[in-house]
Amino acid sequence: MKVYLVVFEWSTEDDADVNIEAFDSYEKAANRFYERIQEEKTDISWVHEAFDESDNVLDGYDFDECPPDKHLETYAYWTVTQHTNWQMKDYMAIVTLEVK
């Protein structure tokens, strides 16, 4: 049996945390992965400052991603870091675990 984890690690200048959610299907995990990204792009997070209206990454931010592949159930990640303050980062991933 497989379990699919959405791991969300974030840090700011004054706080940091890791949140892990487990799902029984890759599709559910991928859907939650995309929901979390959209939540981070709202003004509740500093991450919204990293993107313009067309969802392009602005200067001053590092961005990298490997989108989920629902057919292959691959490892996926999404990360944003501020250039001038490396404490400001968001990292999200889908991790597959085999339950024995």
Secondary structure, DSSP 8 states (H G I E B T S, - for coil): -EEEEEEEEEE-SS-EEEEEEEESSHHHHHHHHHHHHHHHTSTTSGGGGGB-TTS-B-TTEEEEEE---TTTT--EEEEEEESS-TT-EEEEEEEEEE--
